Amino acid sequence: MKHPQPERSRMIHGLLDEALIIPDLRASDRESALREMIRLLCVRDRRYSGKELSEKLLQRERLGSTAVGDGYAIPHCKVKGLDDPMVLLAVSRNGVAFEAIDEKPVHVFFLVVTSAENPGVNLQILAAVAHLIRRSRPLLRKMRKALSAGELIAMVREEEEKPG
């Protein structure tokens, strides 16, 4: 019996770009981690200043940490004029103090930036990331051992394409 494949639009691996992956995040605290990720986003899309993204992401963090526990965080914000969503994946081998609800360090970050004009896309991506995290307990351990951006995308793709 063949299992139906999930819609491509709901798959995180289709949104990932090797240029927006940090296989070895160096930061050890929340603000430094966000700055390191934001620098890469700003190189990728020069329309956004690091200051603007920092303000939006830190404002969101003040509402409550986006560290969801089990070693994951999903920092996110919306900006005006963004055509396509940007999803940055970062892995910290040592972990980042990110005020997680379980008080454990964060090792895997899915940073999501979407259009303010289309808030539904933000919710769809956040739901897809949450689903990926919930369905795969071993993914965190595997990702911490990955050495390249391509390897990380392949891991996410493999998890998302598993039946069930």
Backbone as a chain_set.jsonl record, in Angstrom:
{"seq": "MKHPQPERSRMIHGLLDEALIIPDLRASDRESALREMIRLLCVRDRRYSGKELSEKLLQRERLGSTAVGDGYAIPHCKVKGLDDPMVLLAVSRNGVAFEAIDEKPVHVFFLVVTSAENPGVNLQILAAVAHLIRRSRPLLRKMRKALSAGELIAMVREEEEKPG", "coords": {"N": [[0.847, -1.186, 0.0], [0.616, 2.134, -0.904], [1.717, 5.116, 0.571], [0.332, 8.377, 0.761], [2.19, 11.215, -0.288], [3.238, 14.017, 1.639], [2.132, 17.394, 1.06], [4.247, 19.431, -0.939], [4.447, 22.147, -0.274], [4.188, 22.169, 2.425], [6.469, 21.205, 3.415], [9.5, 21.415, 5.063], [12.095, 20.95, 4.107], [11.992, 21.726, 1.451], [12.076, 24.449, 1.611], [14.52, 25.034, 2.544], [17.835, 26.231, 1.996], [21.105, 25.72, 1.032], [22.774, 27.895, 1.393], [21.714, 29.171, 3.535], [22.273, 27.814, 5.88], [23.753, 26.936, 8.91], [26.032, 24.835, 9.875], [27.575, 24.636, 12.153], [27.067, 26.394, 14.573], [28.437, 28.978, 16.505], [27.853, 30.591, 18.711], [26.988, 31.075, 22.21], [25.005, 32.108, 23.777], [21.636, 33.491, 23.828], [21.258, 36.085, 22.499], [23.664, 36.376, 21.064], [23.542, 34.122, 19.424], [21.276, 34.71, 17.868], [22.241, 37.019, 16.579], [24.375, 35.912, 15.074], [22.972, 34.262, 13.3], [21.339, 36.154, 12.046], [23.225, 37.756, 10.726], [23.959, 36.071, 8.599], [21.493, 35.866, 7.243], [21.193, 38.522, 6.391], [23.294, 38.797, 4.61], [22.411, 37.131, 2.653], [19.971, 38.311, 1.842], [19.957, 41.44, 1.101], [18.139, 43.485, 1.45], [17.216, 43.705, 3.985], [18.048, 44.982, 7.107], [20.434, 44.15, 9.612], [19.808, 45.281, 12.002], [17.016, 45.769, 11.863], [15.973, 43.12, 11.666], [17.034, 42.041, 14.023], [15.728, 43.597, 15.983], [13.044, 42.842, 15.544], [13.126, 40.031, 15.976], [14.129, 39.887, 18.615], [12.131, 41.284, 19.92], [10.035, 39.483, 19.591], [11.069, 37.363, 21.11], [10.941, 38.482, 23.642], [8.282, 38.279, 24.209], [8.049, 35.692, 24.88], [10.098, 32.857, 25.129], [11.246, 31.332, 22.137], [12.276, 28.874, 22.213], [11.435, 25.638, 22.176], [11.842, 23.417, 23.677], [13.387, 20.172, 24.276], [15.787, 20.627, 22.942], [15.386, 22.277, 20.745], [14.684, 25.334, 18.929], [12.574, 27.847, 17.565], [12.945, 30.585, 16.38], [11.258, 33.431, 15.138], [9.86, 35.857, 12.823], [7.993, 38.495, 11.209], [8.289, 40.396, 8.245], [7.905, 43.361, 6.266], [7.235, 43.324, 2.77], [8.55, 41.029, 1.896], [9.069, 38.598, -0.495], [9.332, 35.731, -0.704], [9.295, 33.215, 1.837], [11.941, 32.936, 4.274], [13.95, 30.445, 5.549], [16.16, 29.61, 7.941], [18.512, 27.283, 8.983], [20.241, 26.236, 11.798], [22.834, 24.647, 13.614], [24.021, 23.888, 16.778], [26.674, 22.472, 18.321], [27.55, 22.503, 20.969], [25.457, 23.662, 22.308], [23.089, 26.23, 23.183], [22.305, 28.681, 25.529], [19.102, 29.475, 25.799], [16.847, 30.157, 27.141], [14.929, 28.063, 27.303], [11.834, 26.246, 27.644], [12.14, 23.856, 28.974], [14.468, 24.321, 30.226], [16.834, 23.393, 29.151], [19.783, 23.392, 27.037], [19.705, 24.753, 23.682], [20.081, 23.123, 20.615], [19.384, 22.933, 17.947], [18.213, 25.168, 15.547], [15.515, 26.579, 13.861], [15.15, 29.223, 12.114], [12.739, 31.468, 11.147], [11.588, 33.686, 8.72], [9.037, 35.563, 7.509], [6.592, 37.054, 5.264], [4.979, 40.009, 6.29], [2.654, 40.683, 5.131], [1.379, 38.345, 4.559], [0.359, 36.53, 6.787], [-0.538, 33.919, 7.17], [1.218, 32.154, 5.941], [3.394, 32.176, 7.66], [2.323, 30.856, 9.907], [1.819, 28.322, 8.754], [4.422, 27.419, 8.164], [5.613, 27.405, 10.714], [3.992, 25.466, 11.923], [4.676, 23.246, 10.345], [7.383, 22.918, 11.016], [7.128, 22.374, 13.761], [5.716, 19.972, 13.598], [7.616, 18.328, 12.34], [9.602, 18.254, 14.339], [8.204, 17.012, 16.463], [7.648, 14.472, 15.41], [10.056, 13.127, 15.127], [12.212, 11.97, 17.206], [14.975, 11.058, 17.137], [16.15, 12.858, 15.371], [17.405, 15.249, 16.296], [19.782, 14.331, 17.543], [21.073, 13.186, 15.32], [21.382, 15.463, 13.685], [23.168, 16.996, 15.149], [25.505, 15.717, 14.648], [25.987, 16.123, 11.999], [27.97, 17.289, 9.256], [27.806, 19.027, 7.163], [25.925, 21.448, 5.195], [24.414, 20.304, 3.14], [24.099, 17.699, 4.071], [22.492, 18.147, 6.309], [20.113, 19.13, 5.117], [19.382, 16.841, 3.703], [18.812, 15.107, 5.834], [16.558, 16.332, 6.985], [14.781, 16.174, 4.818], [14.583, 13.363, 4.534], [13.319, 12.673, 6.96], [10.884, 14.056, 6.672], [9.754, 12.799, 4.493], [9.203, 10.261, 5.304], [6.78, 7.713, 5.727], [3.736, 8.111, 7.6]], "CA": [[0.0, 0.0, 0.0], [1.403, 3.356, -1.033], [1.283, 6.223, 1.424], [0.391, 9.651, 0.051], [3.261, 12.119, 0.124], [2.745, 15.321, 2.098], [2.269, 18.482, 0.093], [5.56, 20.077, -0.965], [4.393, 23.458, 0.373], [4.229, 21.982, 3.874], [7.714, 20.528, 3.743], [10.571, 22.344, 5.41], [13.299, 20.77, 3.278], [11.813, 22.484, 0.214], [12.34, 25.859, 1.897], [15.917, 25.186, 2.966], [18.832, 26.562, 0.989], [22.418, 25.495, 1.65], [23.368, 29.187, 1.74], [21.11, 29.628, 4.795], [22.456, 26.781, 6.897], [24.968, 27.045, 9.723], [26.202, 23.509, 10.467], [28.319, 24.695, 13.409], [26.828, 27.69, 15.21], [29.462, 29.189, 17.53], [27.344, 31.373, 19.842], [26.626, 30.302, 23.398], [23.834, 32.709, 24.433], [20.534, 33.792, 22.924], [21.476, 37.251, 21.631], [24.774, 36.083, 20.146], [23.045, 33.153, 18.441], [20.422, 35.441, 16.936], [23.114, 37.88, 15.76], [25.106, 35.072, 14.123], [22.02, 33.837, 12.265], [20.898, 37.352, 11.323], [24.301, 38.141, 9.794], [23.846, 35.242, 7.395], [20.276, 36.286, 6.53], [21.422, 39.827, 5.763], [24.169, 38.566, 3.453], [21.558, 36.475, 1.654], [18.973, 39.259, 1.345], [20.47, 42.734, 1.543], [17.064, 44.448, 1.69], [16.91, 43.783, 5.406], [19.206, 45.315, 7.937], [20.573, 43.342, 10.816], [19.12, 45.991, 13.087], [15.573, 45.514, 11.741], [15.689, 41.728, 12.015], [17.338, 41.879, 15.453], [14.641, 44.197, 16.76], [11.833, 42.022, 15.412], [13.326, 38.732, 16.621], [14.233, 40.081, 20.059], [10.787, 41.651, 20.374], [9.29, 38.223, 19.671], [11.614, 36.598, 22.241], [10.461, 39.101, 24.883], [6.929, 37.771, 24.453], [8.244, 34.34, 25.396], [11.157, 32.203, 24.373], [10.837, 30.455, 21.03], [12.867, 27.562, 22.458], [10.264, 24.803, 22.451], [12.24, 22.263, 24.477], [14.031, 19.036, 23.6], [16.947, 21.055, 22.173], [14.974, 23.017, 19.546], [14.088, 26.678, 19.006], [12.017, 28.31, 16.286], [12.804, 32.042, 16.361], [10.537, 33.826, 13.922], [9.295, 37.199, 12.742], [7.418, 38.876, 9.913], [8.784, 41.678, 7.736], [7.161, 43.862, 5.11], [7.824, 43.279, 1.444], [9.292, 39.79, 1.608], [8.361, 37.801, -1.497], [9.334, 34.32, -0.322], [9.778, 33.016, 3.206], [13.318, 32.493, 4.457], [14.12, 29.542, 6.684], [17.563, 29.36, 8.224], [18.73, 26.163, 9.895], [21.543, 26.318, 12.46], [23.07, 23.58, 14.584], [25.058, 24.161, 17.768], [27.13, 21.215, 18.939], [27.676, 22.693, 22.414], [24.197, 24.131, 22.872], [22.94, 27.66, 23.433], [21.371, 29.048, 26.595], [18.073, 30.202, 25.05], [15.657, 30.254, 28.0], [13.968, 27.042, 26.876], [10.84, 25.906, 28.656], [12.655, 22.739, 29.772], [15.72, 24.834, 30.786], [17.972, 22.716, 28.529], [20.341, 24.173, 25.92], [19.168, 24.535, 22.338], [21.087, 22.647, 19.67], [18.912, 23.095, 16.57], [17.393, 26.355, 15.338], [14.847, 26.841, 12.592], [14.786, 30.634, 12.151], [11.753, 31.676, 10.084], [11.219, 35.071, 8.419], [7.991, 35.541, 6.484], [5.996, 38.327, 4.896], [3.945, 40.562, 7.172], [1.419, 40.777, 4.348], [0.782, 37.022, 4.412], [0.629, 35.862, 8.06], [-0.879, 32.5, 7.109], [2.424, 31.401, 5.572], [4.161, 32.054, 8.895], [1.706, 29.796, 10.712], [2.03, 27.036, 8.079], [5.823, 27.0, 8.327], [5.812, 27.072, 12.132], [3.319, 24.18, 12.147], [5.463, 22.203, 9.689], [8.581, 22.695, 11.835], [6.682, 21.715, 14.995], [5.38, 18.591, 13.233], [8.891, 17.644, 12.099], [10.242, 18.063, 15.639], [7.422, 16.042, 17.235], [7.621, 13.126, 14.849], [11.364, 12.508, 15.032], [13.079, 12.121, 18.383], [16.408, 10.904, 16.839], [16.64, 13.868, 14.436], [18.311, 16.175, 16.979], [21.072, 13.659, 17.703], [21.664, 13.073, 13.979], [21.753, 16.794, 13.19], [24.354, 17.456, 15.884], [26.675, 15.035, 14.072], [26.123, 16.496, 10.584], [29.142, 18.11, 8.985], [27.603, 19.955, 6.044], [24.572, 21.933, 4.929], [23.74, 19.294, 2.318], [23.76, 16.577, 4.945], [21.354, 18.568, 7.138], [18.907, 19.153, 4.283], [19.025, 15.445, 3.426], [18.203, 14.56, 7.051], [15.208, 16.887, 7.109], [14.001, 15.574, 3.724], [14.336, 11.964, 4.869], [12.292, 12.627, 8.025], [9.59, 14.531, 6.175], [9.208, 11.883, 3.487], [8.851, 8.977, 5.915], [5.331, 7.55, 5.904], [3.207, 8.121, 8.96]], "C": [[0.892, 1.249, 0.0], [0.825, 4.449, -0.137], [1.342, 7.519, 0.631], [1.516, 10.513, 0.602], [2.656, 13.434, 0.597], [2.951, 16.373, 1.016], [3.638, 19.125, 0.218], [5.552, 21.396, -0.191], [4.47, 23.35, 1.893], [5.528, 21.338, 4.327], [8.833, 21.548, 3.944], [11.763, 22.181, 4.472], [13.2, 21.511, 1.949], [12.08, 23.974, 0.383], [13.796, 26.109, 2.278], [16.827, 25.409, 1.771], [20.188, 26.408, 1.677], [23.082, 26.803, 2.087], [22.819, 29.74, 3.059], [21.173, 28.54, 5.867], [23.793, 27.005, 7.591], [25.156, 25.69, 10.409], [26.933, 23.515, 11.808], [28.222, 26.099, 14.009], [27.78, 27.836, 16.394], [28.951, 29.863, 18.8], [26.972, 30.479, 21.021], [25.443, 30.901, 24.166], [22.833, 33.182, 23.373], [20.828, 34.947, 21.972], [22.602, 37.015, 20.632], [24.331, 35.111, 19.055], [22.168, 33.853, 17.403], [21.258, 36.33, 16.022], [23.864, 37.072, 14.69], [24.19, 34.63, 12.975], [21.576, 35.022, 11.411], [21.96, 37.824, 10.33], [24.203, 37.358, 8.491], [22.609, 35.628, 6.583], [20.497, 37.588, 5.774], [22.372, 39.728, 4.574], [23.328, 38.002, 2.312], [20.555, 37.447, 1.028], [19.313, 40.637, 1.903], [19.386, 43.8, 1.765], [16.802, 44.66, 3.172], [18.173, 44.062, 6.189], [19.231, 44.371, 9.129], [19.829, 43.956, 11.974], [17.618, 45.686, 13.057], [15.226, 44.091, 12.169], [15.961, 41.467, 13.493], [16.198, 42.404, 16.308], [13.398, 43.317, 16.726], [11.975, 40.68, 16.135], [13.429, 38.871, 18.136], [12.891, 40.489, 20.666], [9.937, 40.393, 20.543], [9.761, 37.398, 20.872], [11.14, 37.169, 23.583], [9.036, 38.656, 25.22], [6.972, 36.386, 25.093], [9.263, 33.649, 24.514], [10.58, 31.307, 23.275], [11.539, 29.101, 21.118], [11.751, 26.656, 22.956], [10.586, 23.572, 23.287], [12.85, 21.176, 23.61], [15.18, 19.454, 22.692], [16.641, 21.87, 20.933], [14.484, 24.425, 19.887], [13.636, 27.062, 17.609], [11.842, 29.83, 16.347], [12.144, 32.463, 15.049], [10.056, 35.26, 14.011], [8.729, 37.411, 11.343], [7.989, 40.235, 9.526], [7.973, 42.071, 6.509], [7.959, 43.659, 3.831], [8.614, 42.038, 1.095], [8.48, 38.939, 0.637], [8.223, 36.343, -1.068], [9.838, 34.185, 1.103], [11.24, 32.579, 3.204], [13.356, 31.615, 5.703], [15.609, 29.254, 6.814], [17.635, 28.225, 9.232], [20.13, 26.295, 10.475], [21.633, 25.219, 13.509], [24.234, 23.986, 15.479], [25.441, 22.847, 18.44], [27.17, 21.326, 20.466], [26.377, 23.128, 23.078], [24.243, 25.606, 23.215], [21.938, 27.857, 24.564], [20.321, 29.964, 25.964], [16.76, 30.333, 25.822], [14.555, 29.301, 27.561], [13.015, 26.694, 28.01], [11.299, 24.739, 29.53], [14.024, 23.064, 30.393], [16.96, 24.137, 30.242], [18.508, 23.575, 27.386], [19.692, 23.798, 24.589], [20.32, 24.147, 21.418], [20.677, 22.864, 18.211], [17.932, 24.262, 16.505], [16.801, 26.329, 13.943], [14.387, 28.295, 12.683], [13.923, 30.927, 10.925], [11.441, 33.164, 9.946], [10.232, 35.018, 7.267], [7.446, 36.946, 6.253], [4.923, 38.757, 5.895], [2.601, 40.623, 6.453], [0.71, 39.426, 4.195], [1.031, 36.196, 5.678], [0.306, 34.37, 8.061], [0.319, 31.632, 6.77], [3.285, 31.167, 6.812], [3.615, 30.898, 9.733], [1.916, 28.424, 10.085], [3.45, 26.526, 8.29], [6.092, 26.607, 9.774], [5.171, 25.722, 12.464], [4.114, 23.032, 11.537], [6.73, 21.888, 10.488], [8.192, 21.948, 13.108], [6.349, 20.244, 14.72], [6.653, 17.768, 13.035], [9.567, 17.306, 13.43], [9.533, 16.97, 16.443], [7.575, 14.621, 16.713], [8.966, 12.43, 14.858], [12.254, 12.809, 16.228], [14.567, 12.003, 18.018], [16.993, 12.007, 15.95], [17.656, 14.812, 15.09], [19.717, 15.569, 17.094], [21.794, 13.551, 16.364], [22.18, 14.425, 13.487], [23.003, 17.32, 13.892], [25.628, 16.83, 15.344], [26.93, 15.431, 12.62], [27.296, 17.443, 10.389], [28.913, 19.149, 7.896], [26.138, 20.356, 5.926], [23.784, 20.895, 4.134], [23.281, 18.104, 3.138], [22.538, 16.922, 5.81], [20.057, 18.604, 6.336], [18.439, 17.727, 3.996], [18.35, 14.801, 4.635], [16.766, 15.042, 7.218], [14.301, 16.27, 6.05], [13.613, 14.141, 4.066], [13.241, 11.836, 5.929], [10.922, 13.016, 7.486], [8.959, 13.556, 5.193], [8.89, 10.498, 4.031], [7.331, 8.881, 6.021], [4.942, 7.658, 7.384], [3.421, 9.372, 9.62]], "O": [[1.804, 1.377, 0.816], [-0.384, 4.673, -0.095], [2.305, 7.744, -0.102], [1.762, 10.537, 1.808], [1.677, 13.912, 0.025], [3.835, 16.249, 0.169], [4.137, 19.343, 1.322], [6.533, 21.731, 0.473], [4.781, 24.329, 2.571], [5.669, 20.967, 5.492], [9.07, 22.417, 3.105], [12.378, 23.174, 4.081], [14.223, 21.886, 1.377], [12.289, 24.682, -0.602], [14.248, 27.253, 2.327], [16.62, 24.857, 0.69], [20.388, 26.912, 2.782], [23.861, 26.818, 3.04], [23.39, 30.668, 3.632], [20.243, 28.372, 6.656], [24.82, 27.231, 6.949], [24.509, 25.421, 11.421], [26.917, 22.514, 12.526], [29.171, 26.881, 13.956], [27.913, 26.914, 17.199], [29.561, 29.717, 19.86], [26.682, 29.294, 20.858], [24.934, 30.281, 25.099], [23.149, 33.259, 22.186], [20.664, 34.803, 20.761], [22.496, 37.417, 19.474], [24.707, 35.265, 17.893], [22.305, 33.614, 16.203], [21.009, 36.386, 14.818], [23.971, 37.502, 13.542], [24.6, 34.629, 11.814], [21.452, 34.902, 10.192], [21.632, 38.244, 9.22], [24.349, 37.924, 7.407], [22.679, 35.708, 5.357], [20.038, 37.736, 4.642], [22.257, 40.506, 3.627], [23.519, 38.359, 1.149], [20.32, 37.407, -0.18], [18.987, 40.95, 3.049], [19.692, 44.901, 2.222], [16.231, 45.676, 3.569], [19.221, 43.457, 5.961], [18.202, 43.871, 9.583], [19.285, 43.253, 12.825], [17.02, 45.382, 14.089], [14.292, 43.882, 12.944], [15.203, 40.749, 14.145], [15.754, 41.738, 17.244], [12.773, 43.077, 17.758], [11.053, 40.243, 16.824], [12.87, 38.053, 18.867], [12.556, 40.09, 21.781], [9.206, 40.258, 21.525], [8.944, 36.801, 21.573], [10.96, 36.425, 24.546], [8.639, 38.66, 26.385], [6.029, 35.974, 25.768], [9.281, 33.839, 23.298], [9.572, 30.627, 23.464], [11.418, 28.276, 20.213], [11.189, 26.88, 24.028], [9.698, 22.769, 23.576], [12.833, 21.249, 22.381], [15.524, 18.721, 21.764], [17.542, 22.136, 20.138], [13.95, 24.677, 20.968], [14.23, 26.66, 16.609], [10.711, 30.317, 16.364], [12.44, 31.915, 13.988], [9.869, 35.812, 15.095], [8.954, 36.619, 10.428], [8.152, 41.114, 10.371], [7.428, 41.219, 5.807], [9.182, 43.801, 3.807], [9.293, 42.016, 0.068], [7.331, 38.6, 0.918], [7.124, 35.79, -1.072], [10.705, 34.944, 1.535], [11.714, 31.939, 2.265], [12.861, 31.992, 6.765], [16.232, 28.717, 5.898], [16.899, 28.214, 10.219], [21.099, 26.447, 9.732], [20.661, 24.9, 14.193], [25.297, 24.379, 14.997], [24.601, 22.194, 19.059], [26.864, 20.365, 21.172], [26.22, 22.976, 24.289], [25.305, 26.159, 23.502], [20.856, 27.271, 24.555], [20.624, 31.11, 25.629], [15.704, 30.585, 25.241], [13.39, 29.687, 27.46], [13.351, 26.832, 29.186], [10.9, 24.637, 30.691], [14.658, 22.204, 31.004], [18.04, 24.275, 30.818], [17.776, 24.393, 26.828], [19.201, 22.685, 24.404], [21.388, 24.759, 21.44], [21.537, 22.968, 17.336], [16.974, 24.347, 17.273], [17.504, 26.085, 12.962], [13.342, 28.573, 13.27], [14.334, 30.662, 9.795], [11.076, 33.825, 10.919], [10.537, 34.502, 6.191], [7.797, 37.892, 6.958], [4.071, 37.961, 6.291], [1.545, 40.616, 7.086], [-0.436, 39.376, 3.749], [1.83, 35.26, 5.652], [0.838, 33.633, 8.89], [0.431, 30.505, 7.252], [3.84, 30.083, 6.99], [4.379, 30.06, 10.211], [2.167, 27.455, 10.801], [3.658, 25.344, 8.563], [6.73, 25.586, 10.031], [5.748, 24.927, 13.206], [4.22, 21.963, 12.138], [7.107, 20.724, 10.623], [8.862, 20.988, 13.489], [6.669, 19.373, 15.529], [6.747, 16.638, 13.515], [10.05, 16.188, 13.615], [10.183, 16.107, 17.032], [7.627, 13.672, 17.496], [9.017, 11.225, 14.614], [12.97, 13.81, 16.237], [15.369, 12.779, 18.539], [18.212, 12.081, 15.791], [18.672, 15.136, 14.475], [20.711, 16.223, 16.778], [22.997, 13.8, 16.287], [23.279, 14.517, 12.94], [23.809, 18.019, 13.277], [26.717, 17.36, 15.561], [27.983, 15.108, 12.07], [27.582, 18.287, 11.239], [29.73, 20.053, 7.72], [25.245, 19.708, 6.47], [22.616, 20.639, 4.428], [22.195, 17.568, 2.917], [21.659, 16.085, 6.013], [19.016, 18.157, 6.819], [17.243, 17.44, 4.041], [17.409, 14.024, 4.472], [15.871, 14.263, 7.548], [13.172, 15.882, 6.352], [12.456, 13.75, 3.909], [12.348, 10.997, 5.812], [9.918, 12.38, 7.808], [7.734, 13.505, 5.081], [8.367, 9.65, 3.306], [6.669, 9.859, 6.366], [5.722, 7.337, 8.28], [3.031, 9.535, 10.776]]}, "num_chains": 1, "name": "protein.A"}
